[in-house]
């Protein structure tokens, strides 16, 4: 199955790898970014080189108006959406305990990690729903295995936001199950991307890798392949699931 996909937060890391994976398999891909135009255009160039079609679209996931405009741009430049990957996400500074929480940081995490997937899924469902004249589609929310661990003394705010994503995934899946839309979540474990350095902990992957049963962190490409399976190859009977991909961690 191929179609038209939108990947949020697709200029780097898991989002970029997912956009490339989908583009190489025939999807036209909307490559969303907030302030990384050059990186997003590089992802689009890779998609084009692989024989696919893509477009970089700027939108701040913390702003509802930007999200609405993002989907309108996909409609205009690519066509009817068939797949959404809610990948954009942020953390607070590494090592921040709850007693030291900052309301502004918490608000941003919840806006981007929780509210944005809601709003993006709203826009996608309005387009995909067979009850609204759509042809159906698939939504994958990127969660985290941290949701089940709580990430004490580290990223409790981030873990809590991803637990919300898991519950949202289940609820939305049940709402639209009879409207041709399948909704699942992919929960990565420790993955070697820039998110750790951007949170002020460039050595975090090396420090935590020993806890992982398979003995290493995952790669963005491994997570992208798993997301791609949910989008392209997972059975139609699969919906409302949270699939952990964390090497046993």
N, C-alpha and C positions, 0 to 999 in steps of 0.2 A: 504494500500500500504506500502510495506517495501522495503528496498534497502540498498544502501551504502551512508553514509552521512559524510561530513567533516564539523566540527565546528571549526572556528578559535577562538583563545583566549578562550580555553575551560578548562583551569585548575582551574578556580574559577568563582564565580558569575553567571551571566546569561548563559555564555558559558558552564560552568560545569553542570548547571541544565538542559540545553538543550541537552547536550550529554547524560546525564543520562536518560532523558525522551525518547529520540529516541532509545537508547540502550534497554530500558525496553520494547519497542514495536517492537523489532525485527530487528532494523537497525544495521548494522555493522558500527561503528563510528570511524572516525579519530579524535583524541583528540589533537588539536594543542596547543602548548605552546611555549614561547620564552625562559624562564629561570626558569620554575617551574616544573621540571621533576617529583619530588616526588608528587606534587599535581595532575599532569596529570595522573600519574600511579595510584593514588588513585581513580580518576574518572573511569579509565579503569577497575579497580578492582570492582567498584560498578556495572559497566555495565555487567561484567562477572557474578557477583553474581546474577544479575537479569535474567540471561539466555542469554545475548547478547554477542556480539563480539566487541572488540575495540582495538585500538592501539594508543599509545602516540607518537606524531611526533613533533620534535622540528623544528621551523622555525620562523625567525624574519620577521614580516610583513612589516618592513621598508626596506627589501632587496628583490629585484625582483628575484635574483638567489635562495634565500631561498624559495620563493613562488613556483617557478617552481619545485624545488626539493620536496616540500611538496606534490604537486599533483602527481608527479612521485612515491612517496612513497605510496600514497593511491592506485594508479594503481597496484603497485607491491604487497602490503600487504593485500589489501581488495578487489580490483576488480573495475569494471566500476562504476564510480560515478553517483549517481542519485539525490543527494541533497547536496546543499552547504548552510551553514549558515555563512554569513559574520558578525561575532560578535566582533572580536578583535577591541578594541578602547581605546584611551587614552584622558586624559584632561590635561590642564595646571594647575598650582597652583590655588587653589580656590581664588576668589576675585580679580583676575588680570584684570584691566581695559585696554581698547585698548591703551590708552596713555602710558601704562607701558609695552606694548607687547614686547616680546623678539623674535627675528627672529628665533633663534634655536628651541625654544619651538614651535613656530608656524609651522615651517617646519616639525617637528616630528609629530604634530597633523595631518597635511595635508597628510603626507606620510602614516600614519597608518589608519586614519579614511576615507580618500578619495582615495588615489592612491592604497592602498592595496585591497579594495573591487573591484576596476576596474580590477586589475591584477588577482585576484582570480576568478572573474566572467569570465574573458577572458579564463583562463585555464579550468574552468568548462564548459563554452559554447563550447569550442573546442571539449570536450569529449561528451557532451550531445546532441548537435545539430543533428537533423535527417538529415540535409543537409550535414553533415560530417560523416554519418554512425552511429551516436549515437541513443539512444533510448528515448531521451528527459529527462526531469528532472525538478527540482524546485530549485530556488535560493531565499533565504530570506536575505535581508540586514537589519541589526539592526540599526535603526535610533534613533531618540529621539523627544519627543514632544518639546524639547528645540528649535528645528529648527524653530518652529512657534513663539516662544516667544523672541528669540534673546539673552536671558540670560544676560541682562545688568548688569554691575558691578560684574560679576561672571564668566561665561564661554562663552563669546561671540565667541571666537575662536572655541570652541567645538560645539556650536550651529550652527555656519556657516558651519562647516564641515559636520554636519548632514543634513543641508539643501541641501548641494551638493549631499549627499547620496540619498535624496528623488528625486532630478532631475535625477540623474543617474539611479535610479530604473525605473522611467518612460521611459526614453530613451532606456535602454537595453530591457525592456519588449516589446517595440514596435519593436525593431530590430529582436528579436528572437521569436516573437509570432507564426510565421508559421513554426518554427523549433522544436516544441515540448517542448519548455522551458517556464515555467511560473516564472515570477520574481515579487516579492512583497517585501515591507518593513514593518517591525514591529517597531513602535515607542513607546518605553516605556516612561512613565513619571518618577516620583521620585520612585526609587527602592532601597531597603535597601541592598546594597552590599558594598564590600570593596572599591569601586572606590572613595567614598567620603573621607575616611580616607587616601587613597593613594594620594589624591590631597591636603592633609593637613587640611581637615575639617571633623573630626570624628563626630561632632555634627550636621552636615548639614541636615541629614534626620529628626532629631527631630525638628530642627528649621523651616523646610519647610512643615512638615506634616500637619500643621494647614491650609495650603492653599488648600489642596486637598479636593474636595467635598465629597468623600467617607470617609474622616476622617483619613486616614493613608497612609503610603507608601506601594508600592507593594512589593512582594517577587520575588526572582529570579525564583522560581518554577512557579509562575503565568505567568511570561513572557515566560518561557520555554514552558508552555502548549500552549500559544498563537502562538509561533513560530512553535511548533509541529503541530498545526492545519493547518497552512499555508503550511507546508511541506507534511502532510499526508492526511488531510481530506478536505481541501478547494476545491471548485469546479474547474474544469479545465477552466471554463470561467473567473475566477478571475486572472487578471494579471495587473501589473502597479499600484497597489494600495499601499497606505501607511496607515496602520492600527494603530491608536493610542490606546494604552493600558496604561492609566494613571490615572484611577479613576476620570476622568473628568477634570484633570489638564493638 
